[in-house]
Amino acid sequence: MKRALVISGGGSKGAFAVGVLKQLKIVFPQLDFDFYVGTSAGSLVVTLASLNEIDTLEKIYTTTSNEDLFIEGNIVDKLNDTSLFDVLPAWNLIQQNYPDTSYNQLQASGKKVFLTTVCLQTNELNVFTNDASSIETKDYKVVQTINANHYRRALLASCCEPVFMQPIMVGRDVPGAVNPNDQFVDGGVMKYVGIQMAIDAGATEIFAILLSPDKSTVQQTQYGNLLEILGKTVDILTSDVGKNDIAITDQYTSALKYIDDVKTKMRAAGVDDTTINNYFTLPYKNIFQDKSPIKIFKIRPDNFLGGGPGGLTFDPGEMQAMLVKGQTAFNEFAANLPPEEITWMV
């Protein structure tokens, strides 16, 4: 059985995911993952989580403020620029917390990390990974990272909300990179949560940490300037993309379960496996061929977490509260988990 950890985007709301992971390591210390898939803030969390750097994540998400991540500019002065903010501080933070030795450690571990981005030149979803051999698909482009710096640039790109943060030339100054001048932005533009990547990689048990509640809540907030309205618009678009992502994967997993249940009934009726396989083997390729049922565990907040429009408000006190909410959410999840579902304890 292959397991995956998938974390959605959400900016400062990533603190909730850190709380979930902190508690997961306490309650189920033996639970580990083969694949890690991140979008936007989720990319930073899965990158460090793949190396079990939960303490580093907690420090980042309880001490970092806006000034530590980007330089804000005057909107009038930025109209002819590529973004409202400069992410040089965020780049410095990534370099500090993910040196070359960390990338080398990842490569030696055998774990596979996938970071979602969108290429402005091709309009395609691009998934950067330290091991491109594990996914074959035509639904999106899979890009092998060449070295630690290439990986770090992909990580930064995955976190850069367009307009607010500048597009990143991921292949720039990376020897051997294809189309080094292509610009990449936050993968959340097209993929809120990368459950599909985990399935394509071969995971049959997926833990998905979602940084928004299942149902929208009415907020009595008046948005008083262009940045706030733009950020809120990004939230609405991301929420809509997220609902589609989750609905599609839910339908896919339900179909796999249905097929498996039908096969079980056929066996109970005395039909042999060879005959069953002949019925379900078709002369054309289909997305259900030879696929096993997939189990997806979802952990998400009950209510809106905060973090400002677009998750772009990094307030240490507020993020500390989000982290605690993540711990509470995981405890509730674990308490309601049927014993037969806990396969990692076997």
C-alpha positions as CSV (number, residue, x, y, z in Angstrom):
1,M,0.0,0.0,0.0
2,K,1.3,3.4,-0.9
3,R,0.3,6.5,1.1
4,A,0.2,10.1,0.2
5,L,0.0,13.4,2.1
6,V,-1.8,16.1,0.2
7,I,-2.1,19.7,1.4
8,S,-4.1,22.5,-0.3
9,G,-3.2,26.2,-0.6
10,G,-4.1,28.9,1.8
11,G,-1.2,31.2,2.6
12,S,-1.0,31.8,6.4
13,K,-3.7,29.1,6.9
14,G,-0.9,26.6,6.4
15,A,-0.5,26.9,10.2
16,F,-3.6,24.7,10.5
17,A,-1.9,22.0,8.4
18,V,1.2,22.3,10.7
19,G,-1.0,21.7,13.7
20,V,-2.6,18.6,12.1
21,L,0.9,17.2,11.3
22,K,2.2,17.9,14.7
23,Q,-0.6,16.0,16.4
24,L,-0.5,13.2,13.8
25,K,3.2,12.5,14.8
26,I,2.1,12.3,18.4
27,V,-0.9,10.1,18.0
28,F,0.4,7.9,15.1
29,P,4.2,8.2,15.2
30,Q,4.5,5.2,12.8
31,L,2.4,6.7,10.1
32,D,4.5,7.8,7.2
33,F,4.0,8.7,3.5
34,D,5.5,7.7,0.2
35,F,4.2,10.8,-1.7
36,Y,3.8,14.4,-0.7
37,V,1.7,16.8,-2.8
38,G,1.4,20.5,-2.1
39,T,-0.2,23.5,-3.6
40,S,0.8,27.1,-2.7
41,A,1.4,27.2,1.1
42,G,0.9,23.4,1.1
43,S,4.1,23.1,-1.0
44,L,6.2,24.6,1.7
45,V,4.5,22.4,4.4
46,V,4.9,19.1,2.4
47,T,8.5,20.0,1.5
48,L,9.6,20.2,5.1
49,A,7.2,17.5,6.3
50,S,8.8,15.0,3.9
51,L,12.0,15.5,6.0
52,N,10.0,15.3,9.3
53,E,10.9,19.0,10.0
54,I,7.7,19.7,11.9
55,D,9.5,21.8,14.5
56,T,10.9,24.0,11.7
57,L,7.4,24.4,10.3
58,E,5.9,25.3,13.6
59,K,8.6,28.0,14.1
60,I,7.9,29.4,10.6
61,Y,4.1,29.5,11.1
62,T,4.2,31.0,14.6
63,T,6.9,33.7,14.2
64,T,6.7,34.8,10.6
65,S,5.1,38.2,9.7
66,N,4.3,39.9,6.4
67,E,7.6,41.8,6.6
68,D,9.5,38.4,6.7
69,L,7.9,37.3,3.4
70,F,7.4,40.2,1.0
71,I,8.0,43.9,0.5
72,E,4.8,45.8,-0.1
73,G,4.8,48.6,-2.6
74,N,2.5,51.5,-3.6
75,I,-0.2,50.2,-5.9
76,V,0.1,53.2,-8.3
77,D,3.9,52.6,-8.6
78,K,3.3,48.9,-9.3
79,L,0.9,49.3,-12.2
80,N,3.6,48.6,-14.8
81,D,5.3,45.9,-12.7
82,T,4.7,42.2,-12.5
83,S,3.3,42.2,-8.9
84,L,2.2,44.3,-6.0
85,F,4.7,42.7,-3.6
86,D,8.3,41.7,-3.9
87,V,9.0,38.1,-2.6
88,L,12.7,38.4,-2.1
89,P,12.2,37.9,1.7
90,A,10.3,34.7,1.1
91,W,13.0,33.5,-1.2
92,N,15.6,34.1,1.5
93,L,13.4,32.2,4.0
94,I,13.2,29.2,1.6
95,Q,17.0,29.2,1.1
96,Q,17.6,29.4,4.8
97,N,15.2,26.5,5.7
98,Y,15.8,24.3,2.7
99,P,19.6,24.2,1.9
100,D,21.2,21.8,-0.6
101,T,21.7,19.2,2.1
102,S,17.9,19.0,2.6
103,Y,17.3,18.3,-1.1
104,N,20.0,15.7,-1.0
105,Q,18.4,14.1,2.1
106,L,15.0,14.0,0.2
107,Q,16.7,12.3,-2.8
108,A,18.3,9.7,-0.5
109,S,15.0,9.0,1.3
110,G,13.1,7.6,-1.7
111,K,10.2,9.9,-0.9
112,K,8.5,11.8,-3.8
113,V,7.3,15.4,-3.5
114,F,5.1,17.1,-6.0
115,L,4.7,20.9,-6.2
116,T,1.9,22.4,-8.3
117,T,2.4,25.5,-10.4
118,V,0.9,27.1,-13.5
119,C,2.9,28.3,-16.5
120,L,1.8,31.6,-17.9
121,Q,3.3,30.9,-21.3
122,T,1.6,27.6,-21.9
123,N,-1.5,28.0,-19.6
124,E,-0.7,24.5,-18.3
125,L,-0.6,23.0,-14.9
126,N,3.1,22.1,-14.3
127,V,4.0,19.7,-11.4
128,F,7.6,19.9,-10.3
129,T,8.9,16.8,-8.6
130,N,12.2,15.3,-7.4
131,D,11.1,12.0,-9.1
132,A,9.2,12.4,-12.4
133,S,9.3,8.7,-13.1
134,S,6.4,7.9,-10.8
135,I,3.7,9.7,-12.9
136,E,2.7,9.2,-16.5
137,T,-0.1,11.5,-17.6
138,K,-1.3,13.8,-20.3
139,D,-3.5,15.8,-18.0
140,Y,-0.7,18.1,-16.8
141,K,3.0,18.4,-17.3
142,V,5.4,16.7,-14.9
143,V,8.8,18.4,-14.6
144,Q,11.8,16.7,-13.0
145,T,13.8,19.1,-10.7
146,I,17.5,19.1,-11.7
147,N,19.1,20.3,-8.5
148,A,18.3,21.9,-5.1
149,N,18.1,25.4,-6.5
150,H,15.7,24.3,-9.2
151,Y,13.5,22.7,-6.5
152,R,13.6,25.8,-4.4
153,R,12.6,28.0,-7.3
154,A,9.6,25.7,-8.0
155,L,8.7,25.8,-4.4
156,L,8.7,29.6,-4.5
157,A,6.6,29.7,-7.7
158,S,4.0,27.4,-6.2
159,C,3.5,29.9,-3.3
160,C,3.3,33.1,-5.5
161,E,-0.3,34.3,-5.8
162,P,-0.4,36.1,-9.2
163,V,-0.7,39.9,-9.1
164,F,0.2,40.0,-5.5
165,M,3.6,38.2,-6.1
166,Q,5.7,38.1,-9.1
167,P,5.9,35.1,-11.5
168,I,9.0,33.0,-11.0
169,M,11.3,31.9,-13.8
170,V,11.9,28.4,-12.3
171,G,14.5,27.3,-14.8
172,R,16.5,30.5,-14.7
173,D,20.2,29.9,-13.9
174,V,19.5,26.2,-13.7
175,P,21.9,24.3,-16.1
176,G,19.9,22.0,-18.4
177,A,16.5,23.5,-17.6
178,V,14.0,23.6,-20.6
179,N,12.5,27.0,-21.5
180,P,14.3,28.8,-18.6
181,N,12.5,32.1,-19.2
182,D,9.0,30.6,-18.7
183,Q,7.1,32.2,-15.8
184,F,5.3,30.2,-13.2
185,V,2.7,31.1,-10.5
186,D,0.7,29.5,-7.7
187,G,-0.7,26.1,-8.7
188,G,-3.9,27.1,-6.9
189,V,-4.9,29.0,-10.0
190,M,-5.8,25.6,-11.5
191,K,-5.5,23.0,-8.8
192,Y,-6.6,23.8,-5.2
193,V,-5.7,20.3,-3.8
194,G,-3.5,17.8,-5.7
195,I,-5.3,14.6,-4.9
196,Q,-5.2,13.6,-8.5
197,M,-1.4,13.7,-8.5
198,A,-1.4,11.3,-5.5
199,I,-3.7,8.9,-7.3
200,D,-1.7,9.1,-10.5
201,A,1.5,8.4,-8.6
202,G,-0.1,5.2,-7.3
203,A,-1.3,6.1,-3.8
204,T,-4.2,4.0,-2.5
205,E,-4.5,5.7,0.9
206,I,-4.5,9.5,0.9
207,F,-4.5,12.0,3.8
208,A,-5.8,15.4,2.5
209,I,-5.5,18.5,4.7
210,L,-7.7,21.2,3.3
211,L,-7.3,24.7,4.6
212,S,-10.9,25.9,4.1
213,P,-14.2,24.6,5.6
214,D,-16.6,22.4,3.7
215,K,-19.3,25.0,3.7
216,S,-18.9,28.7,3.1
217,T,-19.7,31.0,6.1
218,V,-21.2,34.4,5.8
219,Q,-18.7,37.1,6.9
220,Q,-20.0,40.5,7.9
221,T,-16.8,42.1,6.6
222,Q,-16.7,45.3,4.5
223,Y,-13.8,45.3,2.0
224,G,-12.5,48.8,1.9
225,N,-9.7,48.9,-0.7
226,L,-8.5,47.3,-3.9
227,L,-6.1,44.9,-2.3
228,E,-8.8,43.5,0.1
229,I,-11.3,43.1,-2.8
230,L,-8.7,41.5,-5.0
231,G,-7.7,39.1,-2.2
232,K,-11.3,38.2,-1.5
233,T,-11.9,37.6,-5.2
234,V,-8.9,35.2,-5.2
235,D,-10.5,33.4,-2.2
236,I,-13.8,33.0,-4.1
237,L,-12.1,31.6,-7.2
238,T,-9.9,29.3,-5.2
239,S,-12.9,28.0,-3.3
240,D,-14.7,27.2,-6.5
241,V,-11.7,25.4,-8.0
242,G,-11.4,23.5,-4.7
243,K,-15.0,22.3,-4.8
244,N,-14.5,21.0,-8.3
245,D,-11.2,19.3,-7.4
246,I,-12.8,17.5,-4.5
247,A,-16.1,16.6,-6.3
248,I,-14.1,15.0,-9.2
249,T,-11.9,12.9,-7.0
250,D,-15.0,11.9,-4.9
251,Q,-16.8,10.7,-8.0
252,Y,-13.7,8.8,-9.2
253,T,-13.2,7.0,-5.8
254,S,-16.9,6.2,-5.6
255,A,-16.8,4.6,-9.1
256,L,-13.7,2.5,-8.1
257,K,-15.6,1.3,-5.0
258,Y,-18.7,0.5,-7.1
259,I,-16.6,-1.6,-9.5
260,D,-14.9,-3.4,-6.6
261,D,-18.3,-4.1,-5.0
262,V,-19.7,-5.5,-8.2
263,K,-16.7,-7.8,-8.6
264,T,-17.2,-9.0,-5.0
265,K,-20.8,-9.8,-5.8
266,M,-19.8,-11.7,-8.9
267,R,-17.4,-13.8,-7.0
268,A,-20.0,-14.5,-4.4
269,A,-22.3,-15.7,-7.2
270,G,-19.6,-18.2,-8.3
271,V,-18.0,-16.3,-11.2
272,D,-14.3,-17.0,-11.4
273,D,-11.7,-14.2,-11.5
274,T,-10.7,-14.9,-15.1
275,T,-14.2,-14.3,-16.3
276,I,-14.6,-11.2,-14.1
277,N,-11.4,-9.7,-15.5
278,N,-12.5,-10.4,-19.0
279,Y,-15.7,-8.5,-18.4
280,F,-13.8,-5.5,-17.0
281,T,-11.0,-5.5,-19.5
282,L,-12.0,-3.3,-22.4
283,P,-10.3,-2.8,-25.8
284,Y,-9.7,0.9,-25.1
285,K,-7.9,2.7,-22.3
286,N,-10.0,3.9,-19.4
287,I,-9.2,5.6,-16.1
288,F,-10.6,2.7,-14.1
289,Q,-8.6,0.0,-15.7
290,D,-6.6,-2.1,-13.2
291,K,-7.2,0.5,-10.5
292,S,-7.7,-0.5,-6.8
293,P,-10.2,1.2,-4.5
294,I,-8.7,4.4,-3.0
295,K,-9.2,5.5,0.6
296,I,-9.2,9.3,1.1
297,F,-9.1,10.8,4.6
298,K,-10.0,14.5,4.7
299,I,-9.1,16.8,7.6
300,R,-10.3,20.4,7.4
301,P,-11.5,23.2,9.7
302,D,-15.1,23.6,10.7
303,N,-15.1,27.3,10.2
304,F,-13.2,30.0,8.3
305,L,-9.7,30.2,9.7
306,G,-8.8,33.9,9.1
307,G,-5.5,35.0,7.6
308,G,-7.0,37.9,5.7
309,P,-8.0,37.9,2.0
310,G,-6.0,35.4,0.0
311,G,-4.4,34.2,3.2
312,L,-1.9,37.0,2.9
313,T,-2.0,38.2,6.5
314,F,0.7,36.6,8.4
315,D,0.0,37.4,12.1
316,P,2.0,35.2,14.5
317,G,-0.8,35.2,17.1
318,E,-3.5,34.3,14.7
319,M,-1.4,31.6,13.1
320,Q,-0.7,30.1,16.6
321,A,-4.5,29.9,17.0
322,M,-4.8,28.2,13.6
323,L,-2.1,25.7,14.6
324,V,-4.0,24.8,17.8
325,K,-7.2,24.4,15.7
326,G,-5.3,21.9,13.5
327,Q,-4.3,19.9,16.5
328,T,-7.9,19.8,17.7
329,A,-9.2,18.8,14.2
330,F,-6.8,15.9,14.1
331,N,-7.7,14.7,17.5
332,E,-11.4,14.7,16.5
333,F,-10.5,12.9,13.3
334,A,-8.5,10.2,15.1
335,A,-11.2,9.8,17.8
336,N,-13.8,9.1,15.1
337,L,-11.6,6.8,13.0
338,P,-13.0,3.2,12.9
339,P,-10.3,0.7,14.1
340,E,-10.5,-1.2,10.8
341,E,-9.4,1.9,9.0
342,I,-6.1,2.2,10.9
343,T,-4.1,0.1,8.5
344,W,-0.8,1.7,9.5
345,M,-1.0,0.1,13.0
346,V,-0.9,-3.4,11.5
